[in-house]
Amino acid sequence: MMRVLGAALRGVCPLALGALVAACEPTSGPRTDSQTNWYRPCDSDAQCGSLSCLCGACTRVCDADATCASLEGASCVPAADAGSVAFCGGQSPDGDGLCLRRCEDDGCPSGQACVAGACSPLPQPTVRVFADPSATHQALIGLGATLAYSEADVLRHPSGDALVSALFSDLGLDLLRFRNRYGHSGDEDLASAAGLVALATDDLGRAPTVILSSWSPPAALKANGTLECRGDPDTCTLARAEDGGFDYAGFATYWRDSLDAYAAAGLTPDFIGVQNNPDFVPEAAAPGEACRFLPTEGTTTALVSGVATEVEYPGFAEALAAVVDALDGLAAPPRILAPETSGIYGVAEYVGALDPTSVDALAHHLYGTDPAAVDLDSLAALGDLGQRLDLPLLQTEMLADGFGTAVLAHHALTTEGAAAYVQGVLAALGTSATVTPGTLVALGVEDFTLEDAYHALRHFAHDTDPGWLRVDAGSDAEDLLVSAWRSPDADALTLVIVNAAAAELDATVDLGDLSPTSSTVTRTVFDGVERSAELGALPAEGTLRVPGRAIVTVALRL
């Protein structure tokens, strides 16, 4: 819900601000008590006479327009209507509907704002949100997601164009990350990845950035002889060659052959990650594809069948160097990102062992990071590492719920200065109750469901594009997290505001000397029912209501 301060108060009579507009409007004749209190901001029913205090204003529950007839300009707005939900801060109001004023754009009395098609009385802002488009930081590579196991499910889904639009243009997805399936027995249809990129390109009007990462090399290159690992740290690693050393040459050949095969199938990735999660071995209870590497070849202690054992592992640095050599002469060589560790704490050690000239971007995941207790110092240290090496940072895999995704994306993009944020699962078969938490889209038999994480990522992705620059932004409240992005031509500015607290915060957006020509406000309230709801234009005075655990995007044309 948006609210107005400053210039908006010019039309308000000199009473206490709590009374606001309704008590100041000129009368055209006698009024009932309910009309006198109609739409007045309130904290309790006692302030509303014969009306009720509903969602912070004096009105009444209704089931038909006749119920609202005595209230000037009112109609019965159904409880499920976006206007009623927005009026109630993203929550479903009680009853069948609410008596509200319908509106378009700024067609509301002074001291009210048109929010999602219904007028809302304006509370007082307590927080300032600000942005400085002249102070620029990293350029955005993209916001995206991974399709590791569901490429074919998306391609053959009966929802067709509706699903494609939801996944790409409606979401604003800029980046697709695929699992390298070359040499995986029974999973050789590499053309499905190219098919998805083609669909995305048609829907977006431009090609997405493509990352290809290896979850595991083929079984023949694994010490355990299989793609999956099941709590076997001593064999969940690279196989040895005939000379007894680790088979780096075979690993490099696998990657060169992979790129040739994908190119033949119509896909040329922009980036490759030679081994996903090189610091991770799946547990027996949760098996998965993996291949363990240390930063450099050596030994470390691991629990093997419950016994602490010294295990020798290949080196990530040696494997990457072999791959770089094998790609020499490739017609369209991809850029290389590394090390794609499972969390943020091993990045510096792996990167320190690499030849930095062989790497085009630093990549990591955020597993082990609690959205409620983000290690900001370590994220900032990653940002410093990237700046020292003059390499962009990419967060290439994470799964969190909607609110967690909003918080983590904010900190990765701002505190760390990452140029990309990639959700771990774009789409998967199942329902909201059965898909992995953090999946963006659940694919039903005939339809699909947009999950909360979808809406979180959409707030960052829909109104930004690759090449947009992050600019200075912030707020007066510690829990009100703000990022801002400026278009390369400086003709657009997008603010993404996350309320990490449980309590509502009402804010004024301070744009300094900027004079936007148009604006759109979108809001999701994770503890309510509002999802990617378009609320209308930002009032000229720049005021917003940000409910607790909500995310708001303000897209401005300059």
C-alpha positions in Angstrom: 0.0 0.0 0.0 1.4 3.4 -0.9 1.0 6.5 1.1 1.8 10.2 0.7 3.6 12.7 2.8 5.0 16.2 2.3 3.2 17.7 -0.7 0.2 15.4 0.0 -0.5 17.2 3.2 -1.1 20.5 1.5 -4.8 19.6 1.1 -5.2 18.4 4.7 -6.8 20.6 7.3 -4.7 21.5 10.4 -5.9 18.7 12.6 -3.9 15.9 14.1 -2.5 13.7 11.3 -4.3 10.8 12.8 -7.6 12.3 11.6 -6.3 12.9 8.1 -8.6 13.6 5.2 -12.1 12.3 6.0 -12.7 14.9 8.8 -11.6 17.7 6.5 -13.7 17.2 3.4 -16.4 19.8 2.9 -19.9 18.5 3.5 -22.8 18.7 1.1 -25.5 18.1 3.7 -26.2 16.1 6.9 -24.1 13.0 7.4 -24.6 9.9 9.5 -22.0 8.9 12.1 -20.7 6.2 9.8 -20.2 8.7 7.0 -18.3 11.0 9.3 -15.9 8.3 10.2 -15.8 6.6 6.8 -12.3 5.8 5.7 -10.7 7.4 8.7 -7.4 5.8 9.7 -7.9 3.9 13.0 -6.5 1.6 15.6 -9.7 0.3 17.1 -13.5 0.1 16.5 -14.0 2.8 19.1 -12.7 5.4 16.7 -15.2 4.4 13.9 -18.6 5.0 15.3 -21.0 2.6 13.7 -18.3 1.3 11.4 -15.5 -1.1 12.2 -11.8 -0.6 12.2 -10.7 -2.9 9.4 -7.1 -3.1 8.1 -6.4 0.3 9.7 -9.3 2.3 8.4 -13.0 2.8 9.3 -15.2 0.9 6.9 -17.5 -2.2 7.0 -17.6 -5.8 5.8 -20.1 -6.3 2.9 -21.6 -8.9 0.6 -23.2 -6.5 -1.9 -23.0 -2.9 -3.0 -26.2 -2.1 -1.1 -24.3 -2.7 2.1 -22.1 0.2 1.2 -24.8 2.6 -0.1 -24.6 5.0 2.9 -20.8 5.5 2.4 -19.9 8.1 -0.1 -18.2 6.7 -3.2 -18.1 3.1 -1.8 -18.7 -0.2 -3.5 -18.4 -3.7 -2.2 -15.0 -5.0 -3.2 -14.7 -8.8 -2.9 -12.2 -10.1 -0.3 -10.2 -11.9 -3.0 -9.9 -8.7 -5.1 -6.4 -7.3 -5.4 -7.7 -4.0 -4.1 -9.1 -5.5 -0.9 -5.9 -7.6 -0.3 -3.7 -4.6 -0.9 -5.9 -2.5 1.4 -5.2 -5.0 4.1 -1.4 -5.0 3.6 -1.3 -8.2 1.5 -3.6 -10.2 3.8 -7.1 -11.6 3.0 -9.7 -9.5 4.8 -12.4 -11.2 6.8 -15.9 -11.6 5.3 -17.0 -11.6 1.7 -15.8 -8.1 0.9 -15.0 -4.6 2.1 -16.7 -1.3 1.4 -13.9 0.6 -0.5 -13.6 3.4 -3.0 -12.7 2.1 -6.5 -10.1 4.2 -8.3 -7.8 4.5 -11.3 -4.3 5.9 -11.0 -4.6 9.1 -8.8 -8.4 9.2 -8.7 -8.6 9.3 -4.9 -9.4 12.1 -2.4 -6.4 14.0 -1.0 -4.6 12.0 1.6 -5.4 8.7 0.0 -3.6 6.7 -2.7 -5.0 4.4 -5.4 -3.5 1.0 -4.6 -4.4 -2.0 -6.8 -7.6 -0.2 -7.9 -8.9 0.8 -4.5 -8.3 4.0 -2.5 -6.3 3.6 0.8 -5.9 6.1 3.6 -2.3 7.0 4.1 -0.4 6.3 7.3 2.7 8.3 8.3 6.1 7.3 7.0 8.8 6.5 9.6 11.6 5.4 7.3 13.5 7.0 4.4 14.6 4.9 1.4 17.1 6.4 -0.9 19.2 5.7 -4.1 22.0 7.5 -5.8 22.1 6.6 -9.5 25.4 8.4 -9.9 27.3 6.0 -7.6 27.7 2.8 -9.6 28.9 -0.7 -8.8 28.9 -4.1 -10.6 27.1 -4.7 -13.9 24.4 -7.4 -13.8 25.1 -10.6 -15.7 21.7 -12.0 -14.9 19.2 -13.5 -12.5 18.5 -17.2 -13.3 17.9 -20.7 -12.3 19.1 -24.3 -12.9 17.5 -27.0 -15.0 19.4 -30.1 -13.9 16.9 -32.9 -14.1 13.7 -31.5 -15.7 14.6 -30.3 -19.1 12.4 -32.8 -20.9 9.6 -32.2 -18.4 9.4 -28.5 -19.3 9.7 -29.1 -23.0 6.8 -31.6 -23.2 4.5 -30.0 -20.5 1.0 -29.6 -21.8 0.8 -25.9 -20.6 3.1 -25.0 -23.5 3.4 -21.3 -24.2 1.9 -20.3 -20.8 4.6 -22.2 -19.0 7.4 -20.8 -21.2 6.2 -17.2 -20.6 5.9 -17.8 -16.9 9.5 -19.2 -16.8 11.1 -16.5 -18.9 9.5 -13.2 -19.9 7.0 -13.0 -16.9 9.8 -13.9 -14.5 12.5 -11.9 -16.3 14.9 -14.8 -16.3 18.3 -13.8 -17.8 20.3 -16.9 -17.2 19.9 -20.7 -17.5 22.2 -23.2 -15.8 22.4 -26.8 -17.1 23.9 -30.0 -15.7 26.4 -31.5 -18.1 24.9 -34.8 -19.1 27.4 -35.8 -21.7 28.5 -39.5 -21.3 25.7 -40.2 -18.8 24.2 -43.5 -19.8 20.5 -43.2 -20.5 20.6 -39.5 -20.4 22.2 -38.6 -23.7 19.5 -36.3 -25.2 21.6 -33.1 -25.1 19.3 -31.4 -27.6 16.7 -30.7 -24.9 18.9 -28.0 -23.4 19.3 -26.3 -26.8 15.5 -26.6 -27.2 14.9 -24.7 -23.9 17.4 -22.0 -24.8 15.6 -21.5 -28.1 12.2 -21.2 -26.4 13.7 -18.8 -23.9 15.2 -16.7 -26.7 11.9 -16.5 -28.5 10.0 -15.5 -25.4 12.5 -13.0 -24.1 13.5 -11.5 -27.4 17.1 -12.2 -26.6 19.3 -15.1 -25.7 19.8 -15.9 -22.0 23.3 -16.4 -20.6 24.0 -20.2 -20.4 26.1 -21.9 -17.8 27.0 -25.6 -18.2 28.4 -27.3 -15.0 29.4 -30.9 -14.3 27.6 -32.5 -11.4 29.8 -35.6 -12.0 32.0 -36.8 -14.8 30.9 -40.1 -16.4 31.0 -43.2 -14.3 34.1 -44.5 -16.0 36.0 -41.5 -14.7 34.9 -42.0 -11.1 36.7 -44.1 -8.5 33.4 -45.6 -7.3 32.4 -46.4 -10.9 29.1 -44.6 -10.7 27.7 -41.1 -11.1 26.1 -41.0 -7.6 27.9 -40.9 -4.3 26.4 -42.4 -1.2 28.4 -41.5 1.9 31.6 -42.9 0.2 34.2 -40.1 0.6 37.1 -42.4 -0.2 35.8 -43.2 -3.7 33.5 -40.3 -4.5 36.3 -38.7 -6.6 38.2 -38.9 -9.8 39.5 -42.3 -11.0 43.2 -43.0 -11.5 44.9 -43.5 -14.8 47.1 -46.5 -15.7 50.2 -44.8 -14.3 48.5 -44.6 -10.9 47.9 -40.8 -10.9 44.6 -39.2 -11.0 43.1 -39.1 -14.5 43.3 -35.4 -15.2 43.8 -36.0 -18.9 40.6 -38.1 -19.0 38.7 -35.4 -17.2 39.9 -32.8 -19.6 39.0 -35.0 -22.6 35.5 -35.4 -21.1 35.1 -31.7 -21.1 36.4 -31.1 -24.6 34.1 -33.9 -25.9 31.2 -32.5 -23.9 31.5 -29.1 -25.6 31.8 -30.7 -29.0 28.7 -32.8 -28.4 26.6 -29.9 -27.0 27.6 -27.7 -29.9 26.5 -30.5 -32.3 23.2 -30.5 -30.4 22.8 -26.8 -30.9 24.0 -25.4 -27.5 27.2 -23.3 -27.0 27.5 -22.3 -23.3 28.7 -18.9 -22.3 30.3 -20.2 -19.1 31.3 -23.7 -17.9 32.0 -24.9 -14.3 34.2 -27.9 -14.5 33.0 -29.5 -11.2 29.9 -28.5 -9.2 30.4 -28.6 -5.4 34.0 -30.0 -5.5 34.1 -29.8 -1.7 31.0 -32.0 -1.1 30.3 -35.7 -0.7 26.6 -36.7 -0.4 25.5 -38.7 2.5 24.2 -42.3 2.2 20.7 -41.1 3.2 20.7 -38.5 0.4 22.7 -39.8 -2.5 23.6 -37.6 -5.4 26.0 -36.9 -8.3 29.3 -35.6 -7.0 33.1 -35.8 -7.4 35.4 -34.6 -4.6 38.4 -32.4 -5.3 40.8 -30.6 -2.9 42.1 -27.2 -3.9 45.3 -29.0 -4.9 46.1 -32.7 -4.9 46.7 -34.1 -1.4 45.2 -35.8 1.5 42.7 -34.9 4.1 40.8 -36.7 6.9 37.4 -38.1 6.1 35.0 -40.4 7.8 34.9 -43.7 6.0 32.4 -46.2 7.4 32.5 -44.1 10.6 36.3 -44.2 10.9 38.5 -41.2 10.5 40.7 -42.0 7.6 43.3 -40.2 5.5 42.0 -40.0 2.0 43.9 -38.8 -1.1 42.0 -36.6 -3.5 42.8 -35.0 -6.8 43.4 -31.3 -7.1 40.8 -28.9 -8.5 43.6 -26.6 -9.7 45.3 -29.5 -11.6 42.0 -30.6 -13.1 41.1 -27.1 -14.2 44.5 -26.6 -15.8 44.1 -29.8 -17.8 40.7 -28.6 -19.0 42.0 -25.2 -20.0 44.7 -26.9 -22.1 42.2 -29.3 -23.7 40.0 -26.3 -24.8 42.8 -24.7 -26.7 41.9 -24.2 -30.3 38.1 -24.5 -29.6 36.2 -22.4 -32.1 34.0 -20.8 -29.5 35.6 -21.3 -26.1 33.4 -20.7 -23.1 34.3 -18.5 -20.2 35.3 -20.5 -17.1 33.8 -19.9 -13.7 35.3 -21.5 -10.6 35.3 -23.0 -8.0 31.5 -23.4 -7.4 32.0 -24.5 -3.9 28.9 -25.5 -1.9 29.2 -22.5 0.4 31.1 -19.3 0.9 33.9 -20.4 3.2 36.0 -22.5 0.9 36.1 -20.1 -2.0 39.3 -18.3 -1.1 41.3 -21.5 -0.5 40.2 -23.0 -3.9 40.8 -19.7 -5.8 44.2 -19.2 -4.1 45.4 -22.5 -5.7 44.3 -21.5 -9.2 46.0 -19.6 -12.0 43.7 -16.5 -11.9 44.4 -15.9 -15.6 42.6 -19.1 -16.4 39.3 -18.1 -14.7 36.8 -15.6 -16.0 34.5 -15.4 -13.0 34.4 -16.6 -9.3 31.4 -18.7 -8.5 30.0 -20.3 -5.3 26.8 -21.4 -3.7 25.2 -20.4 -0.5 24.4 -23.7 1.2 24.9 -23.4 4.9 23.9 -19.8 4.9 20.9 -19.0 7.2 18.8 -16.1 5.8 18.2 -15.0 9.4 21.9 -14.8 10.2 23.8 -14.0 7.1 27.6 -13.8 7.6 27.9 -10.3 6.0 31.7 -10.1 6.8 32.4 -13.2 4.8 30.3 -12.1 1.9 32.1 -8.7 1.9 35.4 -10.6 1.9 34.3 -12.5 -1.2 33.5 -9.1 -2.8 37.0 -7.9 -1.9 38.6 -11.0 -3.4 36.7 -10.5 -6.7 37.8 -6.9 -6.8 41.5 -7.8 -6.2 41.4 -10.3 -9.0 39.2 -8.1 -11.2 36.8 -10.9 -11.7 33.0 -10.9 -11.4 31.3 -12.9 -8.7 28.4 -15.3 -9.4 26.1 -17.1 -6.9 25.3 -20.1 -9.0 23.1 -22.3 -6.8 21.0 -22.0 -3.7 17.6 -23.2 -2.5 15.6 -21.2 0.1 11.9 -20.4 0.6 10.5 -17.2 -0.8 11.4 -14.9 2.0 14.8 -16.5 2.4 15.5 -16.1 -1.3 14.6 -12.4 -1.1 17.0 -11.9 1.8 19.9 -14.0 0.3 19.6 -12.5 -3.2 19.7 -9.0 -1.6 22.9 -9.7 0.4 24.6 -11.6 -2.4 24.0 -8.8 -4.9 24.8 -5.9 -2.5 27.1 -7.0 0.4 29.1 -9.3 -1.9 28.5 -7.5 -5.1 27.6 -10.6 -7.1 26.8 -10.1 -10.8 24.4 -13.1 -10.9 22.1 -14.9 -8.5 20.9 -18.4 -9.6 18.2 -20.4 -7.9 18.9 -24.1 -7.6 15.8 -25.5 -9.3 13.8 -23.7 -12.0 11.1 -26.3 -12.4 10.3 -29.8 -11.2 7.4 -32.3 -11.4 5.2 -32.2 -8.3 3.0 -30.0 -6.2 3.9 -27.2 -3.8 3.9 -29.8 -1.0 6.2 -32.3 -2.8 8.8 -30.3 -4.8 12.1 -29.3 -3.2 11.6 -26.1 -1.1 13.0 -23.2 -3.1 11.9 -24.6 -6.5 10.5 -21.8 -8.6 7.8 -23.6 -10.5 6.0 -26.9 -9.6 4.8 -28.8 -12.7 1.5 -30.5 -12.3 0.1 -33.0 -14.7 -1.8 -30.3 -16.7 -0.9 -27.1 -15.1 1.8 -25.5 -13.0 2.2 -23.4 -9.8 4.4 -20.4 -9.2 6.1 -21.0 -5.9 7.1 -18.3 -3.4 10.7 -18.3 -4.5 9.6 -17.5 -8.0 8.0 -14.3 -6.8 11.1 -13.4 -4.7 13.4 -13.8 -7.7 10.9 -12.0 -10.0 11.1 -8.9 -7.9 14.8 -8.6 -8.7 14.6 -10.0 -12.3 11.5 -8.6 -13.9 12.5 -4.9 -14.0 16.3 -5.3 -14.6 18.3 -6.7 -17.5 21.9 -7.8 -18.1 24.2 -4.8 -18.2 22.2 -2.8 -15.6 24.4 -1.3 -13.0 23.9 -1.6 -9.3 23.9 1.9 -7.6 24.1 3.1 -4.1 20.9 2.6 -2.1 19.8 2.1 1.5 17.3 3.0 4.2 17.2 4.5 7.7 16.0 1.1 9.1 18.4 -1.8 9.6 15.8 -4.3 8.6 14.7 -2.5 5.5 17.1 -3.9 2.8 17.3 -1.8 -0.4 19.1 -2.5 -3.7 18.8 -0.3 -6.7 19.7 -0.8 -10.4 20.2 1.7 -13.2 19.8 1.0 -16.9 22.9 1.5 -19.1 21.3 4.5 -20.7 20.3 5.9 -17.3 16.7 6.1 -18.5 15.3 3.7 -15.9 15.9 2.9 -12.2 14.6 -0.1 -10.3 14.5 -0.3 -6.5 14.1 -3.6 -4.7 13.1 -3.3 -1.0 13.0 -6.2 1.4 11.5 -5.9 4.9 13.4 -8.5 6.9 11.5 -7.7 10.0 8.1 -9.1 11.1 6.6 -5.6 11.7 5.3 -3.3 9.0 7.5 -0.4 7.9 6.2 2.7 6.1 8.7 4.4 4.0 9.3 7.5 1.8 11.4 6.9 -1.3 13.8 9.8 -1.6 14.8 10.2 -5.2 16.6 13.5 -4.8 16.5 15.6 -8.0 15.1 12.8 -10.1 11.8 13.3 -11.8 10.4 10.0 -13.0 8.1 10.1 -16.0 6.3 6.9 -14.9 6.5 4.2 -12.2 5.1 0.8 -11.2 5.0 -0.6 -7.7 4.9 -4.4 -7.3 4.6 -6.2 -3.9 4.7 -9.7 -2.4 3.8 -10.4 1.2 5.2 -13.8 2.1 3.1 -14.2 5.3 0.0 -13.1 3.4 -1.7 -13.9 0.1 -0.3 -11.1 -2.1 2.2 -12.4 -4.8 3.8 -10.1 -7.4 0.8 -7.8 -7.1 0.9 -4.6 -9.3 -0.2 -1.9 -6.9 -0.1 1.0 -9.3 2.1 4.1 -9.6 4.4 5.4 -6.8 2.7 8.6 -5.4 4.5 11.8 -6.4 5.7 12.1 -2.8 7.2 8.6 -3.0 5.5 6.8 -0.1 5.2 3.1 0.4 3.9 0.6 2.9 6.1 -2.5 3.3 4.5 -5.2 5.4 6.7 -7.4 7.5 8.5 -10.2 5.6 7.6 -8.6 2.3 9.4 -7.5 -0.9 8.5 -4.4 -3.0 9.9 -3.4 -6.4 9.6 0.2 -7.6 10.3 0.4 -11.3 10.9 4.0 -12.5 11.2 5.4 -16.0 13.4 8.6 -16.0 
